[in-house]
Amino acid sequence: MHRVIISGIGVEIPEPTITNEELVASFNAWVDLENARRQDTGEPPLPKSDSDFIVHASGVRTRHVIEREGILDPT
């Protein structure tokens, strides 16, 4: 598992961003993989997410990142 680091305080904002839609697509792809595994074990399926939930729960619509690679990988 990759370690996540909050590496700044907003003095310089990196250009690359990740939208809620991109984050949800990646998360839901992982949920599909996990639910396929759970089906074989009898565990209950996980619910999918949507961008409206993220906005409602956190108020975040987009996030700036230093490097997008690896963040949206559902595997």
Distance bins in CASP14 RR format, pairs under 12 A and 6 or more apart:
PFRMAT RR
TARGET T0000
AUTHOR 0000-0000-0000
RMODE 2
METHOD distances of the structure
MODEL  1
1 70 0 0 0 0 0 1 0 0 0 0 0
1 73 0 0 0 0 0 1 0 0 0 0 0
1 75 0 0 0 0 0 1 0 0 0 0 0
2 67 0 0 0 0 0 1 0 0 0 0 0
2 69 0 0 0 0 0 1 0 0 0 0 0
2 70 1 0 0 1 0 0 0 0 0 0 0
2 71 0 0 0 0 1 0 0 0 0 0 0
2 72 0 0 0 0 0 1 0 0 0 0 0
2 73 0 0 0 0 1 0 0 0 0 0 0
2 75 0 0 0 0 0 1 0 0 0 0 0
4 63 0 0 0 0 0 1 0 0 0 0 0
4 65 0 0 0 0 0 1 0 0 0 0 0
4 66 0 0 0 0 0 1 0 0 0 0 0
4 70 0 0 0 0 0 1 0 0 0 0 0
4 71 0 0 0 0 1 0 0 0 0 0 0
5 65 0 0 0 0 0 1 0 0 0 0 0
5 66 0 0 0 0 1 0 0 0 0 0 0
5 67 0 0 0 0 0 1 0 0 0 0 0
5 71 0 0 0 0 0 1 0 0 0 0 0
6 63 0 0 0 0 0 1 0 0 0 0 0
6 64 0 0 0 0 0 1 0 0 0 0 0
6 65 0 0 0 0 0 1 0 0 0 0 0
6 66 0 0 0 0 0 1 0 0 0 0 0
7 14 0 0 0 0 1 0 0 0 0 0 0
7 64 0 0 0 0 0 1 0 0 0 0 0
7 65 0 0 0 0 1 0 0 0 0 0 0
7 66 1 0 0 1 0 0 0 0 0 0 0
7 67 0 0 0 0 0 1 0 0 0 0 0
8 14 0 0 0 0 1 0 0 0 0 0 0
8 64 0 0 0 0 0 1 0 0 0 0 0
8 65 0 0 0 0 0 1 0 0 0 0 0
8 66 0 0 0 0 1 0 0 0 0 0 0
10 63 0 0 0 0 0 1 0 0 0 0 0
10 64 0 0 0 0 1 0 0 0 0 0 0
10 66 0 0 0 0 0 1 0 0 0 0 0
12 64 0 0 0 0 1 0 0 0 0 0 0
12 66 0 0 0 0 0 1 0 0 0 0 0
13 62 0 0 0 0 0 1 0 0 0 0 0
13 63 0 0 0 0 0 1 0 0 0 0 0
13 64 1 0 1 0 0 0 0 0 0 0 0
13 65 0 0 0 0 0 1 0 0 0 0 0
13 66 0 0 0 0 0 1 0 0 0 0 0
14 63 0 0 0 0 0 1 0 0 0 0 0
14 64 1 0 1 0 0 0 0 0 0 0 0
14 65 1 0 0 1 0 0 0 0 0 0 0
14 66 1 0 1 0 0 0 0 0 0 0 0
14 67 0 0 0 0 1 0 0 0 0 0 0
14 68 0 0 0 0 1 0 0 0 0 0 0
15 62 0 0 0 0 0 1 0 0 0 0 0
15 64 1 0 0 1 0 0 0 0 0 0 0
15 65 0 0 0 0 1 0 0 0 0 0 0
15 66 0 0 0 0 1 0 0 0 0 0 0
15 67 0 0 0 0 0 1 0 0 0 0 0
15 68 0 0 0 0 0 1 0 0 0 0 0
16 22 0 0 0 0 0 1 0 0 0 0 0
16 62 0 0 0 0 0 1 0 0 0 0 0
16 63 0 0 0 0 1 0 0 0 0 0 0
16 64 1 0 0 1 0 0 0 0 0 0 0
16 65 1 0 1 0 0 0 0 0 0 0 0
16 66 1 0 0 1 0 0 0 0 0 0 0
16 67 1 0 0 1 0 0 0 0 0 0 0
16 68 1 0 1 0 0 0 0 0 0 0 0
16 69 0 0 0 0 1 0 0 0 0 0 0
16 70 0 0 0 0 0 1 0 0 0 0 0
16 71 0 0 0 0 1 0 0 0 0 0 0
16 72 0 0 0 0 0 1 0 0 0 0 0
17 23 0 0 0 0 0 1 0 0 0 0 0
17 60 0 0 0 0 0 1 0 0 0 0 0
17 61 0 0 0 0 1 0 0 0 0 0 0
17 62 1 0 1 0 0 0 0 0 0 0 0
17 63 1 0 0 1 0 0 0 0 0 0 0
17 64 1 0 1 0 0 0 0 0 0 0 0
17 65 1 0 0 1 0 0 0 0 0 0 0
17 66 0 0 0 0 0 1 0 0 0 0 0
17 67 0 0 0 0 0 1 0 0 0 0 0
17 68 0 0 0 0 1 0 0 0 0 0 0
17 71 0 0 0 0 0 1 0 0 0 0 0
17 72 0 0 0 0 0 1 0 0 0 0 0
18 24 0 0 0 0 0 1 0 0 0 0 0
18 25 0 0 0 0 0 1 0 0 0 0 0
18 26 0 0 0 0 1 0 0 0 0 0 0
18 27 0 0 0 0 0 1 0 0 0 0 0
18 51 0 0 0 0 0 1 0 0 0 0 0
18 54 0 0 0 0 0 1 0 0 0 0 0
18 60 0 0 0 0 0 1 0 0 0 0 0
18 61 0 0 0 0 0 1 0 0 0 0 0
18 62 1 0 0 1 0 0 0 0 0 0 0
18 63 1 0 1 0 0 0 0 0 0 0 0
18 64 0 0 0 0 1 0 0 0 0 0 0
18 65 1 0 1 0 0 0 0 0 0 0 0
18 66 0 0 0 0 0 1 0 0 0 0 0
18 67 0 0 0 0 0 1 0 0 0 0 0
18 68 1 0 0 1 0 0 0 0 0 0 0
18 69 0 0 0 0 0 1 0 0 0 0 0
18 70 0 0 0 0 0 1 0 0 0 0 0
18 71 1 0 0 1 0 0 0 0 0 0 0
18 72 1 0 0 1 0 0 0 0 0 0 0
19 25 0 0 0 0 1 0 0 0 0 0 0
19 26 0 0 0 0 0 1 0 0 0 0 0
19 51 1 0 0 1 0 0 0 0 0 0 0
19 54 0 0 0 0 1 0 0 0 0 0 0
19 55 0 0 0 0 0 1 0 0 0 0 0
19 60 0 0 0 0 1 0 0 0 0 0 0
19 61 1 0 0 1 0 0 0 0 0 0 0
19 62 1 0 1 0 0 0 0 0 0 0 0
19 63 0 0 0 0 1 0 0 0 0 0 0
19 64 0 0 0 0 0 1 0 0 0 0 0
19 65 0 0 0 0 0 1 0 0 0 0 0
19 68 0 0 0 0 0 1 0 0 0 0 0
19 71 0 0 0 0 0 1 0 0 0 0 0
19 72 0 0 0 0 0 1 0 0 0 0 0
20 26 0 0 0 0 0 1 0 0 0 0 0
20 27 0 0 0 0 0 1 0 0 0 0 0
20 28 0 0 0 0 0 1 0 0 0 0 0
20 49 0 0 0 0 1 0 0 0 0 0 0
20 50 0 0 0 0 1 0 0 0 0 0 0
20 51 1 1 0 0 0 0 0 0 0 0 0
20 52 0 0 0 0 1 0 0 0 0 0 0
20 53 0 0 0 0 1 0 0 0 0 0 0
20 54 1 0 1 0 0 0 0 0 0 0 0
20 55 1 0 0 1 0 0 0 0 0 0 0
20 56 0 0 0 0 0 1 0 0 0 0 0
20 57 0 0 0 0 0 1 0 0 0 0 0
20 58 0 0 0 0 1 0 0 0 0 0 0
20 59 0 0 0 0 1 0 0 0 0 0 0
20 60 1 0 0 1 0 0 0 0 0 0 0
20 61 1 0 1 0 0 0 0 0 0 0 0
20 62 1 0 0 1 0 0 0 0 0 0 0
20 63 0 0 0 0 1 0 0 0 0 0 0
20 72 0 0 0 0 0 1 0 0 0 0 0
21 27 0 0 0 0 0 1 0 0 0 0 0
21 28 0 0 0 0 0 1 0 0 0 0 0
21 49 0 0 0 0 0 1 0 0 0 0 0
21 50 0 0 0 0 1 0 0 0 0 0 0
21 51 1 0 1 0 0 0 0 0 0 0 0
21 52 0 0 0 0 0 1 0 0 0 0 0
21 54 0 0 0 0 1 0 0 0 0 0 0
21 55 0 0 0 0 0 1 0 0 0 0 0
21 61 0 0 0 0 1 0 0 0 0 0 0
21 62 0 0 0 0 1 0 0 0 0 0 0
21 72 0 0 0 0 0 1 0 0 0 0 0
22 28 0 0 0 0 0 1 0 0 0 0 0
22 29 0 0 0 0 0 1 0 0 0 0 0
22 51 0 0 0 0 1 0 0 0 0 0 0
22 54 0 0 0 0 0 1 0 0 0 0 0
22 61 0 0 0 0 0 1 0 0 0 0 0
22 62 0 0 0 0 1 0 0 0 0 0 0
22 63 0 0 0 0 1 0 0 0 0 0 0
22 65 0 0 0 0 0 1 0 0 0 0 0
22 68 0 0 0 0 1 0 0 0 0 0 0
22 71 0 0 0 0 1 0 0 0 0 0 0
22 72 1 0 1 0 0 0 0 0 0 0 0
22 73 0 0 0 0 0 1 0 0 0 0 0
22 74 0 0 0 0 0 1 0 0 0 0 0
23 29 0 0 0 0 0 1 0 0 0 0 0
23 30 0 0 0 0 0 1 0 0 0 0 0
23 49 0 0 0 0 1 0 0 0 0 0 0
23 50 0 0 0 0 0 1 0 0 0 0 0
23 51 1 0 0 1 0 0 0 0 0 0 0
23 53 0 0 0 0 0 1 0 0 0 0 0
23 54 1 0 0 1 0 0 0 0 0 0 0
23 55 0 0 0 0 0 1 0 0 0 0 0
23 58 0 0 0 0 0 1 0 0 0 0 0
23 60 0 0 0 0 1 0 0 0 0 0 0
23 61 0 0 0 0 0 1 0 0 0 0 0
23 62 0 0 0 0 1 0 0 0 0 0 0
23 63 0 0 0 0 1 0 0 0 0 0 0
23 65 0 0 0 0 0 1 0 0 0 0 0
23 68 0 0 0 0 0 1 0 0 0 0 0
23 71 0 0 0 0 1 0 0 0 0 0 0
23 72 1 0 0 1 0 0 0 0 0 0 0
23 73 0 0 0 0 0 1 0 0 0 0 0
23 74 0 0 0 0 0 1 0 0 0 0 0
24 30 0 0 0 0 0 1 0 0 0 0 0
24 31 0 0 0 0 1 0 0 0 0 0 0
24 47 0 0 0 0 0 1 0 0 0 0 0
24 48 1 0 0 1 0 0 0 0 0 0 0
24 49 1 0 1 0 0 0 0 0 0 0 0
24 50 1 0 1 0 0 0 0 0 0 0 0
24 51 1 0 1 0 0 0 0 0 0 0 0
24 52 0 0 0 0 1 0 0 0 0 0 0
24 53 0 0 0 0 1 0 0 0 0 0 0
24 54 1 0 0 1 0 0 0 0 0 0 0
24 55 0 0 0 0 0 1 0 0 0 0 0
24 60 0 0 0 0 0 1 0 0 0 0 0
24 61 0 0 0 0 0 1 0 0 0 0 0
24 72 0 0 0 0 0 1 0 0 0 0 0
24 74 0 0 0 0 0 1 0 0 0 0 0
25 31 0 0 0 0 0 1 0 0 0 0 0
25 32 0 0 0 0 0 1 0 0 0 0 0
25 48 0 0 0 0 0 1 0 0 0 0 0
25 49 0 0 0 0 1 0 0 0 0 0 0
25 50 0 0 0 0 0 1 0 0 0 0 0
25 51 0 0 0 0 1 0 0 0 0 0 0
25 72 1 0 0 1 0 0 0 0 0 0 0
25 73 0 0 0 0 0 1 0 0 0 0 0
25 74 0 0 0 0 1 0 0 0 0 0 0
26 32 0 0 0 0 0 1 0 0 0 0 0
26 33 0 0 0 0 0 1 0 0 0 0 0
26 48 0 0 0 0 0 1 0 0 0 0 0
26 49 0 0 0 0 0 1 0 0 0 0 0
26 51 0 0 0 0 0 1 0 0 0 0 0
26 68 0 0 0 0 0 1 0 0 0 0 0
26 70 0 0 0 0 1 0 0 0 0 0 0
26 71 1 0 0 1 0 0 0 0 0 0 0
26 72 1 0 1 0 0 0 0 0 0 0 0
26 73 1 0 0 1 0 0 0 0 0 0 0
26 74 1 0 1 0 0 0 0 0 0 0 0
26 75 0 0 0 0 1 0 0 0 0 0 0
27 33 0 0 0 0 0 1 0 0 0 0 0
27 34 0 0 0 0 0 1 0 0 0 0 0
27 46 0 0 0 0 1 0 0 0 0 0 0
27 47 0 0 0 0 0 1 0 0 0 0 0
27 48 1 0 0 1 0 0 0 0 0 0 0
27 49 1 0 1 0 0 0 0 0 0 0 0
27 50 0 0 0 0 1 0 0 0 0 0 0
27 51 0 0 0 0 0 1 0 0 0 0 0
27 53 0 0 0 0 0 1 0 0 0 0 0
27 54 0 0 0 0 1 0 0 0 0 0 0
27 71 0 0 0 0 0 1 0 0 0 0 0
27 72 0 0 0 0 1 0 0 0 0 0 0
27 73 0 0 0 0 0 1 0 0 0 0 0
27 74 1 0 0 1 0 0 0 0 0 0 0
28 34 0 0 0 0 0 1 0 0 0 0 0
28 35 0 0 0 0 0 1 0 0 0 0 0
28 46 0 0 0 0 1 0 0 0 0 0 0
28 47 0 0 0 0 1 0 0 0 0 0 0
28 48 1 0 1 0 0 0 0 0 0 0 0
28 49 1 0 0 1 0 0 0 0 0 0 0
28 50 0 0 0 0 1 0 0 0 0 0 0
28 51 0 0 0 0 0 1 0 0 0 0 0
28 53 0 0 0 0 0 1 0 0 0 0 0
28 72 0 0 0 0 0 1 0 0 0 0 0
28 74 0 0 0 0 1 0 0 0 0 0 0
29 35 0 0 0 0 0 1 0 0 0 0 0
29 36 0 0 0 0 0 1 0 0 0 0 0
29 48 0 0 0 0 1 0 0 0 0 0 0
29 49 0 0 0 0 0 1 0 0 0 0 0
29 72 0 0 0 0 1 0 0 0 0 0 0
29 73 0 0 0 0 1 0 0 0 0 0 0
29 74 1 1 0 0 0 0 0 0 0 0 0
29 75 0 0 0 0 1 0 0 0 0 0 0
30 36 0 0 0 0 0 1 0 0 0 0 0
30 37 0 0 0 0 0 1 0 0 0 0 0
30 46 0 0 0 0 1 0 0 0 0 0 0
30 48 0 0 0 0 1 0 0 0 0 0 0
30 49 0 0 0 0 0 1 0 0 0 0 0
30 72 0 0 0 0 1 0 0 0 0 0 0
30 73 0 0 0 0 1 0 0 0 0 0 0
30 74 1 1 0 0 0 0 0 0 0 0 0
30 75 1 0 0 1 0 0 0 0 0 0 0
31 37 0 0 0 0 0 1 0 0 0 0 0
31 38 0 0 0 0 1 0 0 0 0 0 0
31 45 0 0 0 0 1 0 0 0 0 0 0
31 46 1 0 1 0 0 0 0 0 0 0 0
31 47 1 0 0 1 0 0 0 0 0 0 0
31 48 1 0 1 0 0 0 0 0 0 0 0
31 49 1 0 0 1 0 0 0 0 0 0 0
31 50 0 0 0 0 0 1 0 0 0 0 0
31 74 0 0 0 0 1 0 0 0 0 0 0
32 38 0 0 0 0 0 1 0 0 0 0 0
32 39 0 0 0 0 0 1 0 0 0 0 0
32 45 0 0 0 0 1 0 0 0 0 0 0
32 46 0 0 0 0 1 0 0 0 0 0 0
32 47 0 0 0 0 0 1 0 0 0 0 0
32 48 0 0 0 0 1 0 0 0 0 0 0
32 74 0 0 0 0 1 0 0 0 0 0 0
32 75 0 0 0 0 0 1 0 0 0 0 0
33 39 0 0 0 0 0 1 0 0 0 0 0
33 45 0 0 0 0 0 1 0 0 0 0 0
33 46 0 0 0 0 0 1 0 0 0 0 0
33 73 0 0 0 0 0 1 0 0 0 0 0
33 74 1 0 0 1 0 0 0 0 0 0 0
33 75 1 0 0 1 0 0 0 0 0 0 0
34 40 0 0 0 0 0 1 0 0 0 0 0
34 41 0 0 0 0 0 1 0 0 0 0 0
34 43 0 0 0 0 1 0 0 0 0 0 0
34 44 0 0 0 0 0 1 0 0 0 0 0
34 45 0 0 0 0 1 0 0 0 0 0 0
34 46 1 0 1 0 0 0 0 0 0 0 0
34 47 0 0 0 0 0 1 0 0 0 0 0
34 48 0 0 0 0 0 1 0 0 0 0 0
34 74 0 0 0 0 1 0 0 0 0 0 0
34 75 0 0 0 0 0 1 0 0 0 0 0
35 41 0 0 0 0 0 1 0 0 0 0 0
35 42 0 0 0 0 0 1 0 0 0 0 0
35 43 0 0 0 0 1 0 0 0 0 0 0
35 44 0 0 0 0 1 0 0 0 0 0 0
35 45 1 0 1 0 0 0 0 0 0 0 0
35 46 1 0 1 0 0 0 0 0 0 0 0
35 47 0 0 0 0 1 0 0 0 0 0 0
35 48 0 0 0 0 1 0 0 0 0 0 0
36 42 0 0 0 0 0 1 0 0 0 0 0
36 43 0 0 0 0 0 1 0 0 0 0 0
36 45 0 0 0 0 1 0 0 0 0 0 0
36 46 0 0 0 0 0 1 0 0 0 0 0
37 43 0 0 0 0 1 0 0 0 0 0 0
37 45 0 0 0 0 0 1 0 0 0 0 0
37 46 0 0 0 0 0 1 0 0 0 0 0
38 44 1 0 0 1 0 0 0 0 0 0 0
38 45 1 0 1 0 0 0 0 0 0 0 0
38 46 1 0 0 1 0 0 0 0 0 0 0
39 45 1 0 0 1 0 0 0 0 0 0 0
39 46 0 0 0 0 0 1 0 0 0 0 0
47 53 0 0 0 0 1 0 0 0 0 0 0
49 55 0 0 0 0 0 1 0 0 0 0 0
49 56 0 0 0 0 0 1 0 0 0 0 0
49 57 0 0 0 0 1 0 0 0 0 0 0
49 58 0 0 0 0 0 1 0 0 0 0 0
50 56 0 0 0 0 1 0 0 0 0 0 0
50 57 0 0 0 0 0 1 0 0 0 0 0
51 57 0 0 0 0 0 1 0 0 0 0 0
51 58 0 0 0 0 0 1 0 0 0 0 0
51 59 0 0 0 0 0 1 0 0 0 0 0
51 60 0 0 0 0 1 0 0 0 0 0 0
51 61 0 0 0 0 1 0 0 0 0 0 0
51 62 0 0 0 0 0 1 0 0 0 0 0
52 58 0 0 0 0 0 1 0 0 0 0 0
52 59 0 0 0 0 0 1 0 0 0 0 0
52 61 0 0 0 0 0 1 0 0 0 0 0
53 59 0 0 0 0 0 1 0 0 0 0 0
53 60 0 0 0 0 0 1 0 0 0 0 0
54 60 1 0 0 1 0 0 0 0 0 0 0
54 61 1 0 0 1 0 0 0 0 0 0 0
54 62 0 0 0 0 0 1 0 0 0 0 0
54 63 0 0 0 0 0 1 0 0 0 0 0
55 61 1 0 1 0 0 0 0 0 0 0 0
55 62 0 0 0 0 0 1 0 0 0 0 0
63 71 0 0 0 0 1 0 0 0 0 0 0
63 72 0 0 0 0 0 1 0 0 0 0 0
64 71 0 0 0 0 0 1 0 0 0 0 0
65 71 1 0 0 1 0 0 0 0 0 0 0
65 72 0 0 0 0 1 0 0 0 0 0 0
END
